[in-house]
Amino acid sequence: MSTKAVADALKDGNIKYAIVGGASRLLLAQPEHFSVDARTNHTVYLSTPPVGIQIIAPPALFREPFDESTEPSS
């Protein structure tokens, strides 16, 4: 999955927050803020109300760098 594919997935506005690649595993280390179902990767930010987060791609499918220097699409 490319950076463009991620931007296209977010473009329609149906997905408000997305985590790319294996970042959901990093969220497991912060259980006071996030809940990640280990089987399905269904991820929720624990707030009131809870905020669902969609995992866009497993790390094996996302081969491009994606960090703070990645340009957002407009």
PDB file of N, CA, C and O in Angstrom:
ATOM      1  N   MET A   1       0.855  -1.174   0.000  1.00  0.00           N
ATOM      2  CA  MET A   1       0.000   0.000   0.000  1.00  0.00           C
ATOM      3  C   MET A   1       0.894   1.228   0.000  1.00  0.00           C
ATOM      4  O   MET A   1       1.857   1.309   0.763  1.00  0.00           O
ATOM      5  N   SER A   2       0.573   2.168  -0.849  1.00  0.00           N
ATOM      6  CA  SER A   2       1.395   3.367  -0.980  1.00  0.00           C
ATOM      7  C   SER A   2       0.839   4.511  -0.136  1.00  0.00           C
ATOM      8  O   SER A   2      -0.277   4.437   0.377  1.00  0.00           O
ATOM      9  N   THR A   3       1.637   5.566  -0.001  1.00  0.00           N
ATOM     10  CA  THR A   3       1.169   6.760   0.695  1.00  0.00           C
ATOM     11  C   THR A   3      -0.064   7.323   0.006  1.00  0.00           C
ATOM     12  O   THR A   3      -0.983   7.798   0.672  1.00  0.00           O
ATOM     13  N   LYS A   4      -0.094   7.275  -1.340  1.00  0.00           N
ATOM     14  CA  LYS A   4      -1.253   7.760  -2.084  1.00  0.00           C
ATOM     15  C   LYS A   4      -2.492   6.926  -1.758  1.00  0.00           C
ATOM     16  O   LYS A   4      -3.586   7.473  -1.625  1.00  0.00           O
ATOM     17  N   ALA A   5      -2.332   5.615  -1.628  1.00  0.00           N
ATOM     18  CA  ALA A   5      -3.469   4.759  -1.299  1.00  0.00           C
ATOM     19  C   ALA A   5      -4.033   5.102   0.075  1.00  0.00           C
ATOM     20  O   ALA A   5      -5.248   5.095   0.270  1.00  0.00           O
ATOM     21  N   VAL A   6      -3.154   5.402   1.024  1.00  0.00           N
ATOM     22  CA  VAL A   6      -3.610   5.806   2.354  1.00  0.00           C
ATOM     23  C   VAL A   6      -4.364   7.126   2.264  1.00  0.00           C
ATOM     24  O   VAL A   6      -5.433   7.271   2.857  1.00  0.00           O
ATOM     25  N   ALA A   7      -3.817   8.086   1.530  1.00  0.00           N
ATOM     26  CA  ALA A   7      -4.478   9.383   1.369  1.00  0.00           C
ATOM     27  C   ALA A   7      -5.836   9.215   0.703  1.00  0.00           C
ATOM     28  O   ALA A   7      -6.801   9.867   1.102  1.00  0.00           O
ATOM     29  N   ASP A   8      -5.928   8.351  -0.306  1.00  0.00           N
ATOM     30  CA  ASP A   8      -7.206   8.101  -0.975  1.00  0.00           C
ATOM     31  C   ASP A   8      -8.215   7.480  -0.018  1.00  0.00           C
ATOM     32  O   ASP A   8      -9.400   7.809  -0.069  1.00  0.00           O
ATOM     33  N   ALA A   9      -7.760   6.590   0.848  1.00  0.00           N
ATOM     34  CA  ALA A   9      -8.662   5.949   1.807  1.00  0.00           C
ATOM     35  C   ALA A   9      -9.229   6.958   2.794  1.00  0.00           C
ATOM     36  O   ALA A   9     -10.371   6.824   3.233  1.00  0.00           O
ATOM     37  N   LEU A  10      -8.444   7.960   3.143  1.00  0.00           N
ATOM     38  CA  LEU A  10      -8.887   8.965   4.108  1.00  0.00           C
ATOM     39  C   LEU A  10      -9.687  10.091   3.465  1.00  0.00           C
ATOM     40  O   LEU A  10     -10.371  10.837   4.166  1.00  0.00           O
ATOM     41  N   LYS A  11      -9.615  10.226   2.148  1.00  0.00           N
ATOM     42  CA  LYS A  11     -10.181  11.375   1.444  1.00  0.00           C
ATOM     43  C   LYS A  11     -11.695  11.497   1.584  1.00  0.00           C
ATOM     44  O   LYS A  11     -12.212  12.610   1.677  1.00  0.00           O
ATOM     45  N   ASP A  12     -12.417  10.371   1.601  1.00  0.00           N
ATOM     46  CA  ASP A  12     -13.878  10.446   1.602  1.00  0.00           C
ATOM     47  C   ASP A  12     -14.452  10.941   2.921  1.00  0.00           C
ATOM     48  O   ASP A  12     -15.641  11.248   2.996  1.00  0.00           O
ATOM     49  N   GLY A  13     -13.632  11.025   3.955  1.00  0.00           N
ATOM     50  CA  GLY A  13     -14.100  11.552   5.232  1.00  0.00           C
ATOM     51  C   GLY A  13     -14.755  10.526   6.128  1.00  0.00           C
ATOM     52  O   GLY A  13     -15.107  10.846   7.264  1.00  0.00           O
ATOM     53  N   ASN A  14     -14.933   9.301   5.657  1.00  0.00           N
ATOM     54  CA  ASN A  14     -15.548   8.270   6.484  1.00  0.00           C
ATOM     55  C   ASN A  14     -14.605   7.771   7.567  1.00  0.00           C
ATOM     56  O   ASN A  14     -15.043   7.343   8.634  1.00  0.00           O
ATOM     57  N   ILE A  15     -13.308   7.829   7.286  1.00  0.00           N
ATOM     58  CA  ILE A  15     -12.312   7.421   8.261  1.00  0.00           C
ATOM     59  C   ILE A  15     -11.721   8.694   8.854  1.00  0.00           C
ATOM     60  O   ILE A  15     -11.022   9.435   8.163  1.00  0.00           O
ATOM     61  N   LYS A  16     -11.997   8.949  10.121  1.00  0.00           N
ATOM     62  CA  LYS A  16     -11.514  10.176  10.731  1.00  0.00           C
ATOM     63  C   LYS A  16     -10.071  10.045  11.210  1.00  0.00           C
ATOM     64  O   LYS A  16      -9.296  10.998  11.119  1.00  0.00           O
ATOM     65  N   TYR A  17      -9.710   8.873  11.718  1.00  0.00           N
ATOM     66  CA  TYR A  17      -8.366   8.640  12.232  1.00  0.00           C
ATOM     67  C   TYR A  17      -7.888   7.293  11.724  1.00  0.00           C
ATOM     68  O   TYR A  17      -8.649   6.325  11.713  1.00  0.00           O
ATOM     69  N   ALA A  18      -6.655   7.224  11.313  1.00  0.00           N
ATOM     70  CA  ALA A  18      -6.110   5.971  10.799  1.00  0.00           C
ATOM     71  C   ALA A  18      -4.688   5.775  11.292  1.00  0.00           C
ATOM     72  O   ALA A  18      -3.916   6.725  11.425  1.00  0.00           O
ATOM     73  N   ILE A  19      -4.365   4.533  11.556  1.00  0.00           N
ATOM     74  CA  ILE A  19      -3.021   4.144  11.942  1.00  0.00           C
ATOM     75  C   ILE A  19      -2.479   3.290  10.804  1.00  0.00           C
ATOM     76  O   ILE A  19      -3.145   2.355  10.359  1.00  0.00           O
ATOM     77  N   VAL A  20      -1.298   3.597  10.336  1.00  0.00           N
ATOM     78  CA  VAL A  20      -0.718   2.879   9.205  1.00  0.00           C
ATOM     79  C   VAL A  20       0.275   1.847   9.701  1.00  0.00           C
ATOM     80  O   VAL A  20       1.053   2.096  10.623  1.00  0.00           O
ATOM     81  N   GLY A  21       0.234   0.697   9.078  1.00  0.00           N
ATOM     82  CA  GLY A  21       1.207  -0.348   9.357  1.00  0.00           C
ATOM     83  C   GLY A  21       1.032  -0.976  10.722  1.00  0.00           C
ATOM     84  O   GLY A  21      -0.092  -1.125  11.201  1.00  0.00           O
ATOM     85  N   GLY A  22       2.117  -1.339  11.340  1.00  0.00           N
ATOM     86  CA  GLY A  22       2.082  -2.065  12.599  1.00  0.00           C
ATOM     87  C   GLY A  22       2.018  -1.188  13.826  1.00  0.00           C
ATOM     88  O   GLY A  22       2.322  -1.648  14.926  1.00  0.00           O
ATOM     89  N   ALA A  23       1.632   0.052  13.669  1.00  0.00           N
ATOM     90  CA  ALA A  23       1.595   0.975  14.805  1.00  0.00           C
ATOM     91  C   ALA A  23       0.606   0.540  15.873  1.00  0.00           C
ATOM     92  O   ALA A  23       0.725   0.957  17.026  1.00  0.00           O
ATOM     93  N   SER A  24      -0.369  -0.291  15.513  1.00  0.00           N
ATOM     94  CA  SER A  24      -1.319  -0.739  16.530  1.00  0.00           C
ATOM     95  C   SER A  24      -0.601  -1.495  17.640  1.00  0.00           C
ATOM     96  O   SER A  24      -1.042  -1.464  18.789  1.00  0.00           O
ATOM     97  N   ARG A  25       0.486  -2.168  17.320  1.00  0.00           N
ATOM     98  CA  ARG A  25       1.254  -2.884  18.349  1.00  0.00           C
ATOM     99  C   ARG A  25       1.895  -1.899  19.325  1.00  0.00           C
ATOM    100  O   ARG A  25       2.035  -2.200  20.510  1.00  0.00           O
ATOM    101  N   LEU A  26       2.281  -0.736  18.836  1.00  0.00           N
ATOM    102  CA  LEU A  26       2.824   0.292  19.726  1.00  0.00           C
ATOM    103  C   LEU A  26       1.738   0.801  20.675  1.00  0.00           C
ATOM    104  O   LEU A  26       2.018   1.145  21.824  1.00  0.00           O
ATOM    105  N   LEU A  27       0.501   0.844  20.184  1.00  0.00           N
ATOM    106  CA  LEU A  27      -0.596   1.314  21.021  1.00  0.00           C
ATOM    107  C   LEU A  27      -0.892   0.340  22.156  1.00  0.00           C
ATOM    108  O   LEU A  27      -1.345   0.749  23.225  1.00  0.00           O
ATOM    109  N   LEU A  28      -0.637  -0.947  21.926  1.00  0.00           N
ATOM    110  CA  LEU A  28      -0.847  -1.938  22.980  1.00  0.00           C
ATOM    111  C   LEU A  28      -0.005  -1.631  24.215  1.00  0.00           C
ATOM    112  O   LEU A  28      -0.372  -2.001  25.331  1.00  0.00           O
ATOM    113  N   ALA A  29       1.114  -0.961  24.015  1.00  0.00           N
ATOM    114  CA  ALA A  29       1.995  -0.617  25.128  1.00  0.00           C
ATOM    115  C   ALA A  29       1.445   0.534  25.965  1.00  0.00           C
ATOM    116  O   ALA A  29       2.002   0.852  27.015  1.00  0.00           O
ATOM    117  N   GLN A  30       0.355   1.163  25.514  1.00  0.00           N
ATOM    118  CA  GLN A  30      -0.252   2.277  26.235  1.00  0.00           C
ATOM    119  C   GLN A  30      -1.721   1.978  26.525  1.00  0.00           C
ATOM    120  O   GLN A  30      -2.602   2.677  26.024  1.00  0.00           O
ATOM    121  N   PRO A  31      -1.995   0.953  27.325  1.00  0.00           N
ATOM    122  CA  PRO A  31      -3.384   0.540  27.543  1.00  0.00           C
ATOM    123  C   PRO A  31      -4.239   1.576  28.271  1.00  0.00           C
ATOM    124  O   PRO A  31      -5.467   1.481  28.256  1.00  0.00           O
ATOM    125  N   GLU A  32      -3.604   2.570  28.910  1.00  0.00           N
ATOM    126  CA  GLU A  32      -4.404   3.600  29.583  1.00  0.00           C
ATOM    127  C   GLU A  32      -5.039   4.566  28.591  1.00  0.00           C
ATOM    128  O   GLU A  32      -5.964   5.296  28.946  1.00  0.00           O
ATOM    129  N   HIS A  33      -4.546   4.579  27.333  1.00  0.00           N
ATOM    130  CA  HIS A  33      -5.077   5.493  26.322  1.00  0.00           C
ATOM    131  C   HIS A  33      -5.772   4.793  25.163  1.00  0.00           C
ATOM    132  O   HIS A  33      -6.695   5.347  24.565  1.00  0.00           O
ATOM    133  N   PHE A  34      -5.333   3.576  24.842  1.00  0.00           N
ATOM    134  CA  PHE A  34      -5.842   2.874  23.667  1.00  0.00           C
ATOM    135  C   PHE A  34      -6.230   1.450  24.018  1.00  0.00           C
ATOM    136  O   PHE A  34      -5.639   0.819  24.894  1.00  0.00           O
ATOM    137  N   SER A  35      -7.232   0.965  23.316  1.00  0.00           N
ATOM    138  CA  SER A  35      -7.615  -0.433  23.397  1.00  0.00           C
ATOM    139  C   SER A  35      -7.466  -1.026  22.005  1.00  0.00           C
ATOM    140  O   SER A  35      -8.077  -0.542  21.052  1.00  0.00           O
ATOM    141  N   VAL A  36      -6.647  -2.083  21.883  1.00  0.00           N
ATOM    142  CA  VAL A  36      -6.441  -2.748  20.601  1.00  0.00           C
ATOM    143  C   VAL A  36      -6.778  -4.216  20.780  1.00  0.00           C
ATOM    144  O   VAL A  36      -6.155  -4.912  21.582  1.00  0.00           O
ATOM    145  N   ASP A  37      -7.772  -4.686  20.026  1.00  0.00           N
ATOM    146  CA  ASP A  37      -8.112  -6.103  20.044  1.00  0.00           C
ATOM    147  C   ASP A  37      -7.002  -6.852  19.308  1.00  0.00           C
ATOM    148  O   ASP A  37      -6.797  -6.631  18.115  1.00  0.00           O
ATOM    149  N   ALA A  38      -6.285  -7.732  20.003  1.00  0.00           N
ATOM    150  CA  ALA A  38      -5.137  -8.420  19.412  1.00  0.00           C
ATOM    151  C   ALA A  38      -5.533  -9.303  18.229  1.00  0.00           C
ATOM    152  O   ALA A  38      -4.716  -9.534  17.337  1.00  0.00           O
ATOM    153  N   ARG A  39      -6.758  -9.797  18.207  1.00  0.00           N
ATOM    154  CA  ARG A  39      -7.194 -10.687  17.130  1.00  0.00           C
ATOM    155  C   ARG A  39      -7.605  -9.918  15.889  1.00  0.00           C
ATOM    156  O   ARG A  39      -7.271 -10.321  14.775  1.00  0.00           O
ATOM    157  N   THR A  40      -8.326  -8.816  16.062  1.00  0.00           N
ATOM    158  CA  THR A  40      -8.883  -8.085  14.917  1.00  0.00           C
ATOM    159  C   THR A  40      -8.183  -6.757  14.633  1.00  0.00           C
ATOM    160  O   THR A  40      -8.412  -6.153  13.584  1.00  0.00           O
ATOM    161  N   ASN A  41      -7.336  -6.294  15.551  1.00  0.00           N
ATOM    162  CA  ASN A  41      -6.704  -4.970  15.465  1.00  0.00           C
ATOM    163  C   ASN A  41      -7.719  -3.835  15.561  1.00  0.00           C
ATOM    164  O   ASN A  41      -7.381  -2.691  15.255  1.00  0.00           O
ATOM    165  N   HIS A  42      -8.966  -4.119  15.983  1.00  0.00           N
ATOM    166  CA  HIS A  42      -9.942  -3.051  16.190  1.00  0.00           C
ATOM    167  C   HIS A  42      -9.388  -2.158  17.290  1.00  0.00           C
ATOM    168  O   HIS A  42      -9.162  -2.611  18.412  1.00  0.00           O
ATOM    169  N   THR A  43      -9.171  -0.899  16.967  1.00  0.00           N
ATOM    170  CA  THR A  43      -8.476   0.028  17.854  1.00  0.00           C
ATOM    171  C   THR A  43      -9.398   1.166  18.264  1.00  0.00           C
ATOM    172  O   THR A  43     -10.114   1.725  17.433  1.00  0.00           O
ATOM    173  N   VAL A  44      -9.379   1.507  19.543  1.00  0.00           N
ATOM    174  CA  VAL A  44     -10.225   2.574  20.074  1.00  0.00           C
ATOM    175  C   VAL A  44      -9.381   3.450  20.993  1.00  0.00           C
ATOM    176  O   VAL A  44      -8.654   2.951  21.852  1.00  0.00           O
ATOM    177  N   TYR A  45      -9.489   4.776  20.797  1.00  0.00           N
ATOM    178  CA  TYR A  45      -8.900   5.717  21.742  1.00  0.00           C
ATOM    179  C   TYR A  45      -9.886   5.847  22.887  1.00  0.00           C
ATOM    180  O   TYR A  45     -11.052   6.176  22.671  1.00  0.00           O
ATOM    181  N   LEU A  46      -9.427   5.592  24.100  1.00  0.00           N
ATOM    182  CA  LEU A  46     -10.313   5.549  25.260  1.00  0.00           C
ATOM    183  C   LEU A  46     -10.609   6.955  25.761  1.00  0.00           C
ATOM    184  O   LEU A  46      -9.923   7.479  26.638  1.00  0.00           O
ATOM    185  N   SER A  47     -11.639   7.548  25.189  1.00  0.00           N
ATOM    186  CA  SER A  47     -12.099   8.872  25.597  1.00  0.00           C
ATOM    187  C   SER A  47     -13.608   8.788  25.773  1.00  0.00           C
ATOM    188  O   SER A  47     -14.198   7.720  25.608  1.00  0.00           O
ATOM    189  N   THR A  48     -14.222   9.898  26.102  1.00  0.00           N
ATOM    190  CA  THR A  48     -15.677   9.932  26.223  1.00  0.00           C
ATOM    191  C   THR A  48     -16.209  10.934  25.228  1.00  0.00           C
ATOM    192  O   THR A  48     -16.043  12.135  25.441  1.00  0.00           O
ATOM    193  N   PRO A  49     -16.840  10.504  24.151  1.00  0.00           N
ATOM    194  CA  PRO A  49     -17.072   9.114  23.743  1.00  0.00           C
ATOM    195  C   PRO A  49     -15.807   8.507  23.147  1.00  0.00           C
ATOM    196  O   PRO A  49     -14.906   9.234  22.729  1.00  0.00           O
ATOM    197  N   PRO A  50     -15.734   7.159  23.106  1.00  0.00           N
ATOM    198  CA  PRO A  50     -14.572   6.499  22.505  1.00  0.00           C
ATOM    199  C   PRO A  50     -14.439   6.849  21.025  1.00  0.00           C
ATOM    200  O   PRO A  50     -15.440   7.066  20.341  1.00  0.00           O
ATOM    201  N   VAL A  51     -13.201   6.902  20.534  1.00  0.00           N
ATOM    202  CA  VAL A  51     -12.939   7.235  19.135  1.00  0.00           C
ATOM    203  C   VAL A  51     -12.342   6.011  18.453  1.00  0.00           C
ATOM    204  O   VAL A  51     -11.272   5.537  18.837  1.00  0.00           O
ATOM    205  N   GLY A  52     -13.041   5.501  17.437  1.00  0.00           N
ATOM    206  CA  GLY A  52     -12.534   4.364  16.685  1.00  0.00           C
ATOM    207  C   GLY A  52     -11.423   4.784  15.748  1.00  0.00           C
ATOM    208  O   GLY A  52     -11.464   5.871  15.171  1.00  0.00           O
ATOM    209  N   ILE A  53     -10.434   3.926  15.597  1.00  0.00           N
ATOM    210  CA  ILE A  53      -9.296   4.183  14.714  1.00  0.00           C
ATOM    211  C   ILE A  53      -9.156   2.985  13.792  1.00  0.00           C
ATOM    212  O   ILE A  53      -9.129   1.845  14.256  1.00  0.00           O
ATOM    213  N   GLN A  54      -9.066   3.227  12.505  1.00  0.00           N
ATOM    214  CA  GLN A  54      -8.942   2.131  11.552  1.00  0.00           C
ATOM    215  C   GLN A  54      -7.482   1.870  11.222  1.00  0.00           C
ATOM    216  O   GLN A  54      -6.720   2.801  10.960  1.00  0.00           O
ATOM    217  N   ILE A  55      -7.094   0.596  11.235  1.00  0.00           N
ATOM    218  CA  ILE A  55      -5.752   0.195  10.825  1.00  0.00           C
ATOM    219  C   ILE A  55      -5.785   0.048   9.310  1.00  0.00           C
ATOM    220  O   ILE A  55      -6.514  -0.797   8.790  1.00  0.00           O
ATOM    221  N   ILE A  56      -5.014   0.853   8.595  1.00  0.00           N
ATOM    222  CA  ILE A  56      -5.061   0.887   7.131  1.00  0.00           C
ATOM    223  C   ILE A  56      -4.377  -0.313   6.500  1.00  0.00           C
ATOM    224  O   ILE A  56      -4.941  -0.908   5.582  1.00  0.00           O
ATOM    225  N   ALA A  57      -3.201  -0.692   6.945  1.00  0.00           N
ATOM    226  CA  ALA A  57      -2.476  -1.789   6.300  1.00  0.00           C
ATOM    227  C   ALA A  57      -1.553  -2.464   7.302  1.00  0.00           C
ATOM    228  O   ALA A  57      -0.971  -1.805   8.163  1.00  0.00           O
ATOM    229  N   PRO A  58      -1.422  -3.780   7.188  1.00  0.00           N
ATOM    230  CA  PRO A  58      -0.419  -4.443   8.024  1.00  0.00           C
ATOM    231  C   PRO A  58       0.975  -4.026   7.559  1.00  0.00           C
ATOM    232  O   PRO A  58       1.143  -3.649   6.399  1.00  0.00           O
ATOM    233  N   PRO A  59       1.965  -4.083   8.426  1.00  0.00           N
ATOM    234  CA  PRO A  59       3.289  -3.589   8.071  1.00  0.00           C
ATOM    235  C   PRO A  59       3.889  -4.269   6.848  1.00  0.00           C
ATOM    236  O   PRO A  59       4.657  -3.638   6.121  1.00  0.00           O
ATOM    237  N   ALA A  60       3.565  -5.533   6.599  1.00  0.00           N
ATOM    238  CA  ALA A  60       4.129  -6.233   5.440  1.00  0.00           C
ATOM    239  C   ALA A  60       3.670  -5.627   4.121  1.00  0.00           C
ATOM    240  O   ALA A  60       4.356  -5.763   3.108  1.00  0.00           O
ATOM    241  N   LEU A  61       2.510  -4.953   4.120  1.00  0.00           N
ATOM    242  CA  LEU A  61       1.981  -4.368   2.892  1.00  0.00           C
ATOM    243  C   LEU A  61       2.379  -2.911   2.704  1.00  0.00           C
ATOM    244  O   LEU A  61       2.264  -2.383   1.598  1.00  0.00           O
ATOM    245  N   PHE A  62       2.842  -2.255   3.755  1.00  0.00           N
ATOM    246  CA  PHE A  62       3.184  -0.841   3.665  1.00  0.00           C
ATOM    247  C   PHE A  62       4.691  -0.713   3.607  1.00  0.00           C
ATOM    248  O   PHE A  62       5.363  -0.826   4.632  1.00  0.00           O
ATOM    249  N   ARG A  63       5.231  -0.480   2.423  1.00  0.00           N
ATOM    250  CA  ARG A  63       6.674  -0.495   2.208  1.00  0.00           C
ATOM    251  C   ARG A  63       7.310   0.889   2.182  1.00  0.00           C
ATOM    252  O   ARG A  63       8.538   0.981   2.178  1.00  0.00           O
ATOM    253  N   GLU A  64       6.542   1.955   2.166  1.00  0.00           N
ATOM    254  CA  GLU A  64       7.108   3.296   2.087  1.00  0.00           C
ATOM    255  C   GLU A  64       7.296   3.876   3.481  1.00  0.00           C
ATOM    256  O   GLU A  64       6.575   3.506   4.407  1.00  0.00           O
ATOM    257  N   PRO A  65       8.267   4.789   3.641  1.00  0.00           N
ATOM    258  CA  PRO A  65       8.421   5.447   4.941  1.00  0.00           C
ATOM    259  C   PRO A  65       7.179   6.290   5.256  1.00  0.00           C
ATOM    260  O   PRO A  65       6.624   6.936   4.368  1.00  0.00           O
ATOM    261  N   PHE A  66       6.754   6.281   6.496  1.00  0.00           N
ATOM    262  CA  PHE A  66       5.595   7.063   6.918  1.00  0.00           C
ATOM    263  C   PHE A  66       5.909   7.582   8.311  1.00  0.00           C
ATOM    264  O   PHE A  66       5.794   6.853   9.297  1.00  0.00           O
ATOM    265  N   ASP A  67       6.309   8.857   8.388  1.00  0.00           N
ATOM    266  CA  ASP A  67       6.664   9.453   9.662  1.00  0.00           C
ATOM    267  C   ASP A  67       6.284  10.929   9.660  1.00  0.00           C
ATOM    268  O   ASP A  67       5.488  11.367   8.829  1.00  0.00           O
ATOM    269  N   GLU A  68       6.850  11.693  10.586  1.00  0.00           N
ATOM    270  CA  GLU A  68       6.464  13.101  10.707  1.00  0.00           C
ATOM    271  C   GLU A  68       6.812  13.919   9.476  1.00  0.00           C
ATOM    272  O   GLU A  68       6.283  15.017   9.303  1.00  0.00           O
ATOM    273  N   SER A  69       7.690  13.415   8.614  1.00  0.00           N
ATOM    274  CA  SER A  69       8.042  14.159   7.403  1.00  0.00           C
ATOM    275  C   SER A  69       7.149  13.819   6.209  1.00  0.00           C
ATOM    276  O   SER A  69       7.286  14.430   5.149  1.00  0.00           O
ATOM    277  N   THR A  70       6.239  12.858   6.362  1.00  0.00           N
ATOM    278  CA  THR A  70       5.342  12.485   5.267  1.00  0.00           C
ATOM    279  C   THR A  70       4.369  13.622   4.995  1.00  0.00           C
ATOM    280  O   THR A  70       3.714  14.125   5.909  1.00  0.00           O
ATOM    281  N   GLU A  71       4.280  14.021   3.736  1.00  0.00           N
ATOM    282  CA  GLU A  71       3.401  15.124   3.344  1.00  0.00           C
ATOM    283  C   GLU A  71       1.939  14.676   3.351  1.00  0.00           C
ATOM    284  O   GLU A  71       1.616  13.640   2.770  1.00  0.00           O
ATOM    285  N   PRO A  72       1.058  15.429   3.990  1.00  0.00           N
ATOM    286  CA  PRO A  72      -0.374  15.099   3.930  1.00  0.00           C
ATOM    287  C   PRO A  72      -0.932  15.447   2.559  1.00  0.00           C
ATOM    288  O   PRO A  72      -0.444  16.352   1.882  1.00  0.00           O
ATOM    289  N   SER A  73      -1.959  14.714   2.165  1.00  0.00           N
ATOM    290  CA  SER A  73      -2.602  15.060   0.891  1.00  0.00           C
ATOM    291  C   SER A  73      -3.637  16.143   1.148  1.00  0.00           C
ATOM    292  O   SER A  73      -4.131  16.290   2.266  1.00  0.00           O
ATOM    293  N   SER A  74      -3.959  16.893   0.117  1.00  0.00           N
ATOM    294  CA  SER A  74      -4.964  17.949   0.302  1.00  0.00           C
ATOM    295  C   SER A  74      -6.118  17.741  -0.637  1.00  0.00           C
ATOM    296  O   SER A  74      -7.066  18.527  -0.633  1.00  0.00           O
TER     297      SER A  74
END
